[in-house]
Amino acid sequence: MSADQGRASGVGSAEAAAATSDDARDGLTAGRLLNDRFAPMQGGLFADVTKADVGDGVARLQDQGYRILSWADPWFPDPALAPGVRKVLQDSVDAPGTAHYTLPIGGLALREAVAQKCLRTNGLELDPRRHVLITPGSDSGLYFAMAAVLDAGDEVLVPDPSYPSNAVNCRLLGAVPVLVPMAASDGWQLDVEAMRAAITPRTRMVVLTHPNNPTGTVLRRDRLEALRDLIVEHDLVLVCDQAFEDFIYDDVEMVTPASLPGLWERTLTVFSLSKGHGLSGMRVGYVVGPDTMMDALYGSAVNVVGATNTIAQAAAVAALSDTADLDARWADFEARRHDVQRILGEVPGVRVERPESGFLSWIEVRDLGTGDEVAAHLLRDAQTSVNSGAPYGPSGEGHLRLVHGCYRDPAQMAQALEAVAASLTRLAAQKGVS
């Protein structure tokens, strides 16, 4: 009996298993038992995966002594907890409720802290009992928000380039991502007319990463207002991921789309405590939106995201009240973006624009090769991991995303940038680029 026959008949499984290798058996299982949305996903077990947050590639590189400038985790791998947050974590170990669940929608203390922060920072007046959902990280919140709206075959407008999960989540949910290019010549701003042209009767949603990951662009009010008009006109839903909202530079206005008249009632906004507050390991995010949509998320939270870690929620409450820590991080990352432009901007064939937000640098290297080629060169030649621009969409080709927020010591980060610059200079010489 063949392995196929054994699985098809439900008998003879031991014989079938013995007749094939482990790899072949695993491959057969993936091909036959997973649905056609998940089966194409690769985690690095059978093929090389270069995306930093897939599989265990970053961990293996770190173990081998490589520099990791591809992990959007502030001050990684160095200590990042604010003193007040550290104290709360230590005290929480002995608290009576530590070993127990909070509500699947999140503890009320954290939902109240979120409501206060959103009023102060985002111009949103929220009822913490009706408008706020705590999630174990913003990635799960993003997936949950999209899953609550999308049906199979729905189309989703996704600016390009943007966070890869915006498109991947669509595919995992059976929806169709429709990538709408943004242009460097337009400052990587939304092309609302191109979005209008991309709308079909199947269009259901727009997904934004704002500020943008990977470009660091902050979307301007006039573009967001034009997008608002388009969304209302076509009765669409907006899901907006604001993970990088905490650090905005050059006095650029940061507008939360849900605060615009007409958008609140059709928007789910996803937030993170990982990027600004350095709580990546705590895994705390939150989703806010109108109660007409949040009621369904409240009702299904236990099935989809469960209850966020109890101690992590206590840390999040402390972090949201510590604006001094945010100010210190802002000053650090604001200076580092200048370092990137100064150090890498002198390399032949490399173009660097200072980001308007966060701690990510979006670097054009197309004169030196594709993003994949240049990232691979840096891995070999400089023992440094950066992100190829390719996973961020077709408009990311010829670019690298470099996380300049790594390492707590700015001097260590500068040394890493010098190593990258030296390696790219060698590559430029090899290619005759001057």
C-alpha positions in Angstrom: 0.0 0.0 0.0 1.3 3.4 -0.9 1.5 6.4 1.5 -1.3 8.1 -0.6 -3.5 5.0 -0.3 -2.9 4.7 3.4 -4.0 8.2 4.0 -6.9 8.1 1.6 -8.4 4.9 3.1 -7.7 5.7 6.7 -6.1 2.3 7.3 -2.5 1.0 7.1 -1.1 4.3 8.4 1.8 2.6 10.0 2.8 0.8 6.8 2.4 4.0 4.9 4.5 6.0 7.3 7.3 3.4 7.2 7.3 3.5 3.4 8.3 7.2 3.2 10.9 9.5 4.7 10.0 12.0 7.4 10.4 14.9 5.0 8.3 13.3 2.4 5.6 12.4 4.9 5.5 16.0 6.3 5.4 17.4 2.8 2.5 15.1 1.8 0.6 16.1 4.9 1.0 19.8 4.1 0.0 19.3 0.6 -3.1 17.3 1.4 -4.3 18.4 4.8 -3.8 22.1 5.0 -6.1 24.5 3.3 -5.0 26.4 0.2 -4.5 29.6 2.2 -2.0 28.2 4.7 -0.3 25.5 2.6 1.9 28.0 0.6 3.3 29.5 3.8 6.9 28.6 4.6 8.5 28.7 8.0 12.0 27.7 7.0 11.8 23.9 7.7 12.1 22.8 4.0 13.3 25.9 2.2 15.4 29.0 3.1 13.3 31.9 4.3 14.9 35.3 4.4 12.2 37.3 6.1 13.5 38.2 9.6 10.3 37.4 11.6 9.6 34.0 10.0 11.0 30.8 11.5 14.1 30.9 13.6 16.5 32.6 11.2 17.3 35.6 13.4 17.9 33.4 16.4 20.4 31.3 14.5 22.2 34.3 13.1 22.4 35.9 16.6 23.9 32.7 18.0 26.6 32.9 15.3 27.5 36.4 16.3 25.9 38.3 13.4 24.6 41.9 13.9 20.9 42.0 13.7 19.6 45.2 12.2 16.5 43.5 10.8 14.4 43.1 14.0 12.0 46.0 14.7 12.4 45.7 18.5 13.8 48.9 20.2 17.3 48.5 21.7 17.3 44.8 20.8 19.1 42.7 22.2 19.9 45.1 25.1 17.7 45.9 28.2 14.9 48.2 27.3 12.5 48.3 30.3 11.9 51.7 31.9 12.6 51.7 35.7 9.0 52.2 36.6 7.8 49.3 34.4 10.5 47.1 35.8 9.3 47.8 39.4 5.7 47.0 38.5 6.8 43.7 36.9 8.7 42.7 40.0 5.9 43.6 42.3 3.4 41.8 40.1 5.0 38.4 40.7 3.7 38.4 44.2 0.3 39.9 43.4 -2.7 37.6 44.2 -4.0 37.6 40.6 -0.7 36.9 38.8 -1.4 33.3 38.0 -5.0 33.9 36.8 -6.7 35.1 33.7 -7.9 38.6 33.1 -11.0 39.1 31.0 -10.5 38.0 27.3 -11.1 41.6 26.3 -8.4 42.8 28.7 -8.4 44.1 32.3 -10.4 47.2 33.0 -7.3 49.1 34.5 -5.5 48.8 31.2 -8.5 49.6 29.1 -9.0 52.8 31.2 -5.3 53.6 30.7 -5.7 53.1 26.9 -8.7 55.4 26.9 -6.8 58.1 28.7 -3.9 57.8 26.3 -6.1 57.9 23.2 -7.8 61.0 24.4 -4.5 62.7 25.1 -2.6 61.5 22.0 -5.1 60.5 19.3 -8.1 62.8 19.7 -10.4 59.9 20.5 -12.9 60.0 23.3 -13.4 56.3 24.3 -15.5 54.4 26.7 -13.1 51.7 28.1 -16.0 49.3 28.6 -17.2 49.6 24.9 -14.5 50.8 22.6 -11.2 49.1 23.7 -10.0 45.5 23.3 -6.6 44.4 24.6 -4.7 41.8 22.5 -1.5 39.8 22.9 0.5 42.1 20.6 -0.7 44.2 17.7 -0.1 41.5 15.1 -2.9 39.4 16.6 -5.0 42.6 16.9 -4.4 43.3 13.2 -5.4 39.8 12.1 -8.5 39.9 14.4 -9.7 43.2 13.1 -9.4 42.1 9.5 -10.9 38.7 10.2 -14.0 40.3 11.7 -14.8 42.1 8.5 -13.5 40.0 5.5 -15.2 37.2 3.7 -13.6 34.9 1.1 -13.1 36.8 -2.2 -13.3 40.3 -0.7 -10.7 42.7 -2.1 -8.6 44.9 0.2 -6.7 48.0 -0.9 -3.2 47.9 0.5 -0.7 50.7 -0.1 2.6 49.5 -1.5 5.1 49.4 0.1 3.7 48.5 3.5 3.9 46.0 6.4 3.9 42.5 4.8 1.2 41.2 7.1 -1.3 43.6 5.5 -1.3 41.5 2.4 -0.5 38.1 4.0 -3.4 38.4 6.4 -5.7 38.9 3.4 -4.5 35.7 1.8 -4.8 33.7 5.1 -8.4 34.9 5.3 -9.2 34.1 1.7 -9.4 37.7 0.7 -7.5 39.3 -2.2 -4.9 42.1 -1.5 -4.9 44.8 -4.2 -1.6 46.6 -4.0 -1.7 50.3 -4.8 1.7 51.7 -5.4 3.1 54.8 -3.6 6.0 56.7 -5.1 9.3 58.0 -3.7 8.8 61.1 -5.9 5.6 61.8 -4.0 7.2 61.3 -0.6 5.7 57.8 -0.3 2.3 59.4 0.3 -1.1 57.8 -0.4 -2.2 58.0 -4.1 -5.9 58.3 -3.4 -6.8 58.5 -7.1 -5.0 55.3 -7.8 -6.9 53.7 -4.9 -10.1 55.0 -6.4 -9.2 53.4 -9.7 -8.5 50.1 -8.0 -12.0 49.8 -6.5 -14.3 47.1 -7.8 -17.6 45.7 -6.6 -15.6 43.2 -4.5 -13.7 45.9 -2.6 -14.5 45.7 1.1 -11.6 47.3 3.1 -8.6 49.6 3.1 -5.6 48.6 5.4 -3.1 51.2 6.4 0.2 51.1 8.3 0.4 54.7 9.6 3.1 55.8 10.1 4.3 53.6 7.3 6.5 50.6 7.8 9.0 50.4 6.1 9.3 54.0 4.7 8.8 55.9 8.0 6.4 58.2 6.2 3.7 60.0 8.1 0.5 60.3 6.0 -0.6 63.8 5.5 -4.0 65.1 6.6 -5.2 66.1 3.1 -4.5 62.6 1.8 -6.2 61.0 4.8 -9.3 63.3 4.3 -9.4 62.4 0.6 -9.2 58.7 1.6 -12.0 59.2 4.1 -14.2 60.6 1.4 -13.4 57.6 -0.8 -14.1 55.1 2.0 -17.4 56.7 2.9 -18.5 57.0 -0.7 -17.9 53.3 -1.3 -19.1 52.1 2.1 -15.7 50.5 3.0 -14.1 49.6 6.3 -10.7 51.0 7.3 -8.2 49.0 9.4 -5.3 51.3 10.5 -2.2 49.9 12.2 -0.5 52.7 14.2 2.3 50.7 15.8 5.0 53.4 15.0 3.0 56.4 16.1 5.0 57.3 19.2 8.0 58.9 17.5 7.2 61.6 15.0 9.9 64.1 13.9 10.3 67.5 12.2 7.0 68.8 13.6 5.1 66.6 11.1 1.4 66.3 12.1 0.3 62.8 13.1 -3.4 62.4 12.4 -5.2 59.4 13.7 -7.7 58.6 10.8 -10.4 57.5 13.2 -10.5 61.0 14.6 -11.6 62.4 11.2 -15.4 63.1 11.0 -17.1 60.2 9.2 -14.4 57.6 9.8 -14.8 56.6 13.5 -17.9 54.5 12.8 -16.2 52.5 10.1 -12.6 52.2 11.4 -10.8 49.7 13.6 -7.5 51.1 14.8 -4.7 48.8 16.0 -2.0 50.0 18.5 1.1 48.5 20.0 3.2 49.0 23.1 6.2 47.2 21.5 7.7 50.0 19.4 7.4 53.2 21.5 7.5 51.7 25.0 10.0 48.9 24.3 7.6 46.2 25.5 8.0 43.8 22.5 8.5 40.8 24.8 5.4 41.7 26.9 3.1 41.1 23.8 0.5 43.8 24.5 -1.5 45.6 21.9 -5.0 47.0 21.6 -7.8 47.6 19.1 -10.2 50.5 19.4 -13.3 51.1 17.4 -17.1 51.8 17.5 -19.2 49.6 19.8 -21.2 48.4 16.8 -18.1 46.5 15.6 -16.4 46.0 19.0 -19.4 44.1 20.3 -18.6 41.2 17.9 -14.9 41.4 18.8 -15.8 41.3 22.5 -18.0 38.3 21.8 -15.3 36.3 20.0 -12.2 37.5 21.8 -12.0 34.3 23.9 -12.0 32.2 20.7 -9.5 34.2 18.7 -7.0 36.0 21.0 -7.7 34.6 24.5 -6.6 36.7 27.5 -3.5 38.8 27.3 -0.8 38.0 29.9 -1.8 39.3 33.3 1.6 40.6 34.4 2.2 42.1 30.9 -1.0 44.1 31.3 0.2 45.6 34.6 3.5 46.6 32.9 1.5 48.2 30.1 -0.5 50.3 32.5 2.7 51.6 34.0 4.2 52.3 30.6 1.3 54.3 29.3 1.7 56.7 32.2 5.5 57.2 31.7 5.9 59.9 29.1 9.4 60.7 30.4 10.6 57.3 29.1 9.0 58.0 25.7 10.7 61.4 25.5 14.1 59.8 26.2 13.6 57.2 23.4 12.4 59.9 21.0 15.6 61.9 21.5 17.7 58.8 21.0 16.0 57.7 17.8 15.7 61.2 16.4 19.5 61.5 16.6 20.1 58.0 15.1 18.2 58.8 11.9 20.7 61.6 11.2 23.6 59.1 11.8 22.1 56.7 9.2 21.9 59.5 6.6 25.4 60.8 7.5 27.2 57.4 7.4 25.3 55.6 4.6 24.5 58.6 2.5 28.2 58.9 1.5 28.2 55.4 -0.1 28.2 55.4 -3.9 24.8 54.1 -5.3 23.0 54.5 -2.0 20.3 57.0 -1.3 19.0 57.7 2.2 16.0 59.9 3.3 15.6 60.6 7.0 12.4 58.9 8.2 9.6 61.0 9.6 8.8 58.5 12.4 10.0 55.5 14.3 13.4 53.9 14.1 13.4 52.4 10.6 15.6 53.6 7.7 14.4 52.9 4.1 17.4 52.9 1.9 17.5 52.8 -1.9 20.3 50.5 -3.2 19.0 49.7 -6.7 22.3 50.8 -8.3 24.0 48.1 -6.4 21.5 45.3 -7.1 18.1 44.0 -5.9 17.2 44.3 -2.3 17.6 40.5 -1.9 21.1 40.6 -3.5 22.3 43.5 -1.4 20.9 42.1 1.8 22.6 38.8 1.0 25.9 40.6 0.4 25.7 42.3 3.8 25.0 39.0 5.5 28.1 37.4 3.9 30.5 40.4 3.8 29.5 42.3 6.9 27.9 39.6 9.0 24.9 41.9 9.4 21.3 41.1 8.8 19.0 43.8 7.3 15.7 43.5 5.6 15.3 43.3 1.8 12.6 45.6 0.6 10.9 42.9 -1.5 8.6 41.5 1.2 7.1 45.0 1.6 5.6 44.9 -1.9 6.8 45.5 -5.5 7.5 49.1 -4.8 10.1 47.9 -2.2 12.3 46.4 -4.9 15.8 47.9 -4.9 15.5 48.9 -1.2 16.6 47.8 2.2 14.9 48.3 5.5 17.5 48.9 8.3 16.5 49.0 11.9 18.6 51.8 13.4 16.9 51.4 16.8 18.9 48.3 17.7 21.4 48.4 20.6 21.0 50.6 23.6 24.4 52.2 23.2 24.3 54.7 20.2 28.1 54.2 19.7 27.5 50.5 19.1 24.8 51.3 16.6 27.1 53.7 14.9 29.8 51.0 14.7 27.3 48.7 13.0 26.4 51.4 10.5 30.1 52.0 9.7 30.4 48.2 9.0 27.4 48.4 6.7 28.8 51.4 4.9 32.2 49.8 4.4 30.6 46.7 3.0 28.3 48.6 0.6 31.3 50.7 -0.5 33.1 47.5 -1.4 30.1 46.3 -3.3 29.9 49.6 -5.2 33.5 49.2 -6.2 32.9 45.7 -7.4 30.1 46.9 -9.6 31.9 50.0 -10.9 29.4 52.4 -9.2 30.9 55.7 -8.2 
